[in-house]
């Protein structure tokens, strides 16, 4: 049982490193020497533990930067637990954001 816990802890640390890296999954897997299928399994497991019983997901809110040059012109970015990303390059009404998130 302890061995399983240690493996999970190590894989979660690897998933955190992936999330911070900004790299594509294939590139990250090659660098780390793990199979894409194994990576996918642990990433789903890692992300599912971030969702609570009501289905809410932890979000990060970053303030709008004065210069959009260092954001690539992205003003709003939504990253779903499954890895899908939606980016807006201009401000949009809250009602529209709500419809996208549903």
Short mmCIF file of the C-alpha atoms (twelve columns), coordinates in Angstrom:
data_MODEL
# 
_entry.id   MODEL 
# 
loop_
_atom_site.group_PDB 
_atom_site.id 
_atom_site.type_symbol 
_atom_site.label_atom_id 
_atom_site.label_alt_id 
_atom_site.label_comp_id 
_atom_site.label_asym_id 
_atom_site.label_seq_id 
_atom_site.Cartn_x 
_atom_site.Cartn_y 
_atom_site.Cartn_z 
_atom_site.pdbx_PDB_model_num 
ATOM 1   C CA . UNK A 1   0.000   0.000  0.000   1 
ATOM 2   C CA . UNK A 2   2.841   2.380  0.846   1 
ATOM 3   C CA . UNK A 3   4.457   1.707  -2.527  1 
ATOM 4   C CA . UNK A 4   1.230   2.709  -4.358  1 
ATOM 5   C CA . UNK A 5   1.008   5.903  -2.326  1 
ATOM 6   C CA . UNK A 6   4.606   6.814  -3.130  1 
ATOM 7   C CA . UNK A 7   4.043   6.200  -6.852  1 
ATOM 8   C CA . UNK A 8   0.902   8.351  -6.848  1 
ATOM 9   C CA . UNK A 9   2.741   11.110 -4.992  1 
ATOM 10  C CA . UNK A 10  5.573   10.999 -7.529  1 
ATOM 11  C CA . UNK A 11  3.221   11.003 -10.505 1 
ATOM 12  C CA . UNK A 12  1.185   13.898 -9.080  1 
ATOM 13  C CA . UNK A 13  4.422   15.856 -8.688  1 
ATOM 14  C CA . UNK A 14  5.199   15.073 -12.326 1 
ATOM 15  C CA . UNK A 15  1.716   16.253 -13.374 1 
ATOM 16  C CA . UNK A 16  2.243   19.508 -11.467 1 
ATOM 17  C CA . UNK A 17  5.530   19.965 -13.316 1 
ATOM 18  C CA . UNK A 18  3.733   19.355 -16.618 1 
ATOM 19  C CA . UNK A 19  1.017   21.904 -15.783 1 
ATOM 20  C CA . UNK A 20  3.678   24.531 -15.026 1 
ATOM 21  C CA . UNK A 21  5.812   23.676 -18.065 1 
ATOM 22  C CA . UNK A 22  3.466   24.927 -20.777 1 
ATOM 23  C CA . UNK A 23  4.721   22.125 -23.027 1 
ATOM 24  C CA . UNK A 24  2.679   19.836 -25.244 1 
ATOM 25  C CA . UNK A 25  1.958   16.413 -23.741 1 
ATOM 26  C CA . UNK A 26  3.976   14.555 -26.378 1 
ATOM 27  C CA . UNK A 27  7.047   16.753 -25.790 1 
ATOM 28  C CA . UNK A 28  6.788   16.435 -22.000 1 
ATOM 29  C CA . UNK A 29  6.412   12.630 -22.202 1 
ATOM 30  C CA . UNK A 30  9.470   12.305 -24.411 1 
ATOM 31  C CA . UNK A 31  11.550  14.439 -22.049 1 
ATOM 32  C CA . UNK A 32  10.416  12.451 -19.008 1 
ATOM 33  C CA . UNK A 33  10.633  9.048  -20.693 1 
ATOM 34  C CA . UNK A 34  7.051   7.993  -19.986 1 
ATOM 35  C CA . UNK A 35  4.450   6.532  -22.337 1 
ATOM 36  C CA . UNK A 36  1.700   8.888  -23.478 1 
ATOM 37  C CA . UNK A 37  -0.990  6.424  -22.317 1 
ATOM 38  C CA . UNK A 38  0.536   6.262  -18.832 1 
ATOM 39  C CA . UNK A 39  0.824   10.041 -18.769 1 
ATOM 40  C CA . UNK A 40  -2.836  10.400 -19.839 1 
ATOM 41  C CA . UNK A 41  -3.990  8.047  -17.085 1 
ATOM 42  C CA . UNK A 42  -2.156  9.961  -14.365 1 
ATOM 43  C CA . UNK A 43  -3.129  13.375 -15.740 1 
ATOM 44  C CA . UNK A 44  -6.825  12.430 -15.658 1 
ATOM 45  C CA . UNK A 45  -6.407  11.065 -12.150 1 
ATOM 46  C CA . UNK A 46  -4.527  14.197 -11.046 1 
ATOM 47  C CA . UNK A 47  -7.095  16.564 -12.534 1 
ATOM 48  C CA . UNK A 48  -10.065 14.610 -11.192 1 
ATOM 49  C CA . UNK A 49  -8.836  15.055 -7.633  1 
ATOM 50  C CA . UNK A 50  -9.019  18.843 -8.146  1 
ATOM 51  C CA . UNK A 51  -12.787 18.583 -8.687  1 
ATOM 52  C CA . UNK A 52  -14.831 18.502 -5.525  1 
ATOM 53  C CA . UNK A 53  -18.053 16.559 -4.959  1 
ATOM 54  C CA . UNK A 54  -20.186 19.378 -6.392  1 
ATOM 55  C CA . UNK A 55  -18.225 19.496 -9.630  1 
ATOM 56  C CA . UNK A 56  -16.430 22.752 -8.969  1 
ATOM 57  C CA . UNK A 57  -12.880 23.155 -10.211 1 
ATOM 58  C CA . UNK A 58  -10.187 25.327 -8.697  1 
ATOM 59  C CA . UNK A 59  -9.529  28.380 -10.869 1 
ATOM 60  C CA . UNK A 60  -6.731  30.892 -10.940 1 
ATOM 61  C CA . UNK A 61  -7.469  34.534 -11.600 1 
ATOM 62  C CA . UNK A 62  -4.630  36.639 -12.924 1 
ATOM 63  C CA . UNK A 63  -4.906  40.388 -13.171 1 
ATOM 64  C CA . UNK A 64  -4.861  42.013 -16.589 1 
ATOM 65  C CA . UNK A 65  -1.335  43.004 -17.480 1 
ATOM 66  C CA . UNK A 66  -0.690  46.547 -18.676 1 
ATOM 67  C CA . UNK A 67  1.167   45.285 -21.721 1 
ATOM 68  C CA . UNK A 68  -0.473  42.470 -23.638 1 
ATOM 69  C CA . UNK A 69  2.854   41.753 -25.320 1 
ATOM 70  C CA . UNK A 70  3.851   39.285 -22.610 1 
ATOM 71  C CA . UNK A 71  0.495   37.428 -22.777 1 
ATOM 72  C CA . UNK A 72  0.491   36.858 -26.521 1 
ATOM 73  C CA . UNK A 73  -2.581  39.072 -26.742 1 
ATOM 74  C CA . UNK A 74  -4.637  36.662 -24.624 1 
ATOM 75  C CA . UNK A 75  -6.903  38.455 -22.176 1 
ATOM 76  C CA . UNK A 76  -8.993  35.496 -20.949 1 
ATOM 77  C CA . UNK A 77  -7.935  31.862 -20.904 1 
ATOM 78  C CA . UNK A 78  -10.117 28.991 -19.691 1 
ATOM 79  C CA . UNK A 79  -8.454  25.609 -19.215 1 
ATOM 80  C CA . UNK A 80  -10.795 22.687 -18.644 1 
ATOM 81  C CA . UNK A 81  -9.760  19.717 -16.475 1 
ATOM 82  C CA . UNK A 82  -9.614  17.517 -19.581 1 
ATOM 83  C CA . UNK A 83  -6.931  19.802 -21.004 1 
ATOM 84  C CA . UNK A 84  -9.015  21.803 -23.495 1 
ATOM 85  C CA . UNK A 85  -8.144  25.490 -23.605 1 
ATOM 86  C CA . UNK A 86  -10.330 28.400 -24.758 1 
ATOM 87  C CA . UNK A 87  -8.603  31.756 -25.266 1 
ATOM 88  C CA . UNK A 88  -10.158 35.161 -25.852 1 
ATOM 89  C CA . UNK A 89  -8.105  37.972 -27.323 1 
ATOM 90  C CA . UNK A 90  -10.590 40.658 -26.294 1 
ATOM 91  C CA . UNK A 91  -12.957 41.251 -23.408 1 
ATOM 92  C CA . UNK A 92  -16.302 39.459 -23.730 1 
ATOM 93  C CA . UNK A 93  -19.559 39.860 -21.779 1 
ATOM 94  C CA . UNK A 94  -19.905 37.738 -18.630 1 
ATOM 95  C CA . UNK A 95  -23.083 36.110 -20.028 1 
ATOM 96  C CA . UNK A 96  -21.097 34.860 -23.022 1 
ATOM 97  C CA . UNK A 97  -18.356 33.452 -20.770 1 
ATOM 98  C CA . UNK A 98  -21.008 31.701 -18.716 1 
ATOM 99  C CA . UNK A 99  -22.414 30.071 -21.873 1 
ATOM 100 C CA . UNK A 100 -18.934 28.867 -22.894 1 
ATOM 101 C CA . UNK A 101 -18.210 27.349 -19.481 1 
ATOM 102 C CA . UNK A 102 -21.478 25.368 -19.351 1 
# 
